[in-house]
Amino acid sequence: MINPAVHLGDVTHAIQLALAPAFLLTAIAGILNVMAGRLARIIDRGRHLTEGGLGPELLSGELMAQELQSLDRRRHLASRAITSCTVSALLVCTVIASLFLEVLLQLDFKWLIGFLFTGSTLGLIFGLGTFVREVHLATETVRFPVSG
């Protein structure tokens, strides 16, 4: 039950503390939007190739297999990055809820909040690192015809 001795100043302070994680949550949402867009493009490209979008004269069987293998690896990396950043966002939400519960129930959740925030940060680092790997893989496999 909520402790009746909770002061308005304590709740105000909890709201102030929750603002930074809330902004982080907004940033993670933007990152997830970009990642989901890239994943959609990867899937669309794979479908285009497998559903006969390019004739055999434009892409040989070996090149097609290489392209599909690269797309599958990129899809896997993008999916892993999205999962990691989503877990990070869930941990940030848990941090915000813990901040309010700490004030309302007058419990000491500092260790839990620190643990959750550290986990969130590590998840975001892993997700962004995986995303950079996917982008790097995409730029390695791009082929532009050069006439000269």
ZARO-349801 format. One line per field, with one value per residue (C-alpha): x, y, z; residue number from 0. Coordinates in steps of 0.1 Angstrom, whole numbers, plus 5000, padded with zeros to 4 digits. Example, Ala and Ser with C-alpha at 12.3 -4.5 7.8 and 13.67 -1.06 7.14 Angstrom:
BEGIN
X: c(5123:5137)
Y: c(4955:4989)
Z: c(5078:5071)
i: c(0:1)
//
This chain:
BEGIN
X: c(5000:5011:5027:5006:5038:5049:5055:5047:5084:5094:5071:5083:5119:5110:5095:5127:5148:5125:5129:5164:5154:5122:5144:5166:5134:5125:5159:5158:5124:5139:5168:5143:5124:5156:5165:5130:5132:5165:5151:5121:5143:5164:5133:5119:5152:5152:5116:5124:5153:5135:5102:5119:5124:5157:5160:5187:5206:5211:5222:5238:5230:5262:5258:5222:5232:5259:5234:5208:5234:5245:5208:5202:5232:5221:5186:5199:5221:5193:5169:5194:5200:5162:5158:5187:5175:5139:5152:5171:5139:5120:5147:5145:5107:5115:5139:5112:5087:5112:5120:5083:5079:5109:5093:5057:5066:5096:5118:5155:5157:5190:5209:5180:5178:5215:5215:5186:5201:5235:5217:5198:5230:5248:5218:5219:5256:5252:5223:5241:5273:5253:5236:5269:5280:5249:5256:5292:5282:5257:5284:5308:5283:5271:5280:5279:5286:5316:5320:5352)
Y: c(5000:5035:5051:5082:5099:5105:5142:5160:5171:5135:5127:5159:5147:5113:5129:5150:5118:5100:5127:5117:5080:5092:5112:5081:5061:5086:5083:5045:5047:5068:5043:5014:5032:5035:4998:4986:5006:4989:4955:4961:4971:4940:4918:4936:4932:4895:4891:4910:4887:4854:4863:4868:4906:4902:4879:4853:4873:4902:4881:4847:4818:4822:4860:4854:4829:4854:4882:4862:4849:4885:4896:4868:4878:4914:4904:4884:4913:4939:4916:4911:4949:4955:4929:4943:4979:4968:4950:4982:5003:4978:4981:5019:5016:4994:5021:5047:5025:5017:5054:5060:5028:5038:5071:5059:5028:5045:5016:5016:5005:5023:4991:4977:5010:5011:4975:4980:5012:4996:4966:4990:5009:4976:4965:4997:4995:4959:4969:4999:4978:4951:4978:4993:4958:4954:4988:4978:4945:4964:4988:4959:4941:4971:4968:4998:4993:5014:5022:5036)
Z: c(5000:4994:5024:5035:5047:5011:5006:4974:4972:4971:4942:4924:4929:4915:4884:4880:4883:4858:4831:4820:4815:4797:4772:4768:4760:4733:4718:4718:4701:4673:4669:4668:4640:4619:4626:4617:4584:4575:4584:4562:4533:4537:4537:4507:4488:4496:4484:4452:4444:4453:4436:4402:4403:4384:4354:4354:4328:4353:4383:4380:4403:4422:4426:4436:4463:4476:4477:4495:4520:4527:4531:4555:4576:4576:4585:4614:4626:4623:4641:4669:4672:4674:4701:4721:4719:4727:4759:4767:4763:4786:4812:4810:4816:4846:4859:4857:4875:4902:4908:4915:4936:4956:4965:4969:4990:5007:4999:4990:4953:4945:4939:4917:4897:4892:4880:4857:4842:4837:4820:4798:4788:4780:4759:4740:4734:4721:4699:4684:4679:4661:4640:4630:4620:4598:4582:4576:4560:4538:4525:4518:4496:4475:4439:4416:4379:4369:4333:4322)
i: c(0:1:2:3:4:5:6:7:8:9:10:11:12:13:14:15:16:17:18:19:20:21:22:23:24:25:26:27:28:29:30:31:32:33:34:35:36:37:38:39:40:41:42:43:44:45:46:47:48:49:50:51:52:53:54:55:56:57:58:59:60:61:62:63:64:65:66:67:68:69:70:71:72:73:74:75:76:77:78:79:80:81:82:83:84:85:86:87:88:89:90:91:92:93:94:95:96:97:98:99:100:101:102:103:104:105:106:107:108:109:110:111:112:113:114:115:116:117:118:119:120:121:122:123:124:125:126:127:128:129:130:131:132:133:134:135:136:137:138:139:140:141:142:143:144:145:146:147)
//
